[in-house]
Amino acid sequence: MLALSWSPQHCARARNPDRFQCENNRFGFILHGLWPQGRNGSWPQYCRPAAPLSAAVLRSNLCATPSANLMQHEWAKHGTCMARKPEAYFDQARAAYGRLRFPDTLALARRDGLTVGSLTAAMVSANGRALSARSIKIRTTRDGWLEEVQICLDRRQRFAVCGADDRPAPSPTRAIRIRL
């Protein structure tokens, strides 16, 4: 699962927002992480101890994930289950993130009647035939703000149909707002 956070929403709600991400820069969708999923719906986590990430790893990933704390967390929680070295994990995550194209979120944020389904359709349209609506899960806050887009991938990092999990996605007809 490729998780993409909507940075303006994170920055508006975070108790201790990352200064680089939230104070001086304007990020849209950021790479939250690449998450392994087990066959039975389990989410492998913290598979082995994780040393602090090197400055080189942090630098090479800051444009996709503009928070050193988030990168360290993702490596410890998910990366240790997917790769022996952080470079390999972040290379995989960045490659999957780099294949995606994003719709004009400024235009979507200003659209009246935006729904989870119309945002999903905009993501599909931006990516051509490579991505289907069944590969996308939209996550919102309780009050309807866009929080995260999750893209399901297979073991070869190709877009795949999402399976059922314990957190169902909101209805496609649910109204959604995008914080700018």
C-alpha positions, 0 to 999 in steps of 0.5 A: 500500500502506498500512502500519500498524505495531504500535507495542508491537512496534516499541517493544519491539524498536527500538534507539533508540525514539522517546520520544514514541511509546514512553515516555509514550504507548500507541499501537496501530496507527500509520500507518507510511506509504503506499507506491507500487507499480509495475506490475511489482512495483517499489517506487518510492523516493526519487524526488526530494530531500526538504526537512525537514518543517515543524513544521505538517506534523509536528504535524498528523500526530503522532496517526497517525504518532507519530514525526517521524523516521518521518514524515521518512523516509516523505516522503523514501522514498515521499511524493516519488514520490506527491505534489509537497508533503508536505501532499498525501502525508500528507493521502492517507495519513491519509485512508486510515488514517482509513477503517480500523476496528481489532478489539479487539487487547487481546482478540485478544492474550489469545486462545489459538490466534491465527493470521494468518488469525484476525487477518485475519478480525478486521480484515475483520469490523471493517471490514464489507464494505469490506475483504476478506481478499485486501486484507490482508497480515500481517507478523510477526517471525521468532518470531511477533510481530505487526509490521505490517499492510499494506492494499492500495489501488488508485490511487483509494485504495480497498481492493484485492486485493493482488498478488504481491510478493517477500515472501510473507505468512505462512501463515494458519495460522501462530500469531501473538502480539500484544505489549501 
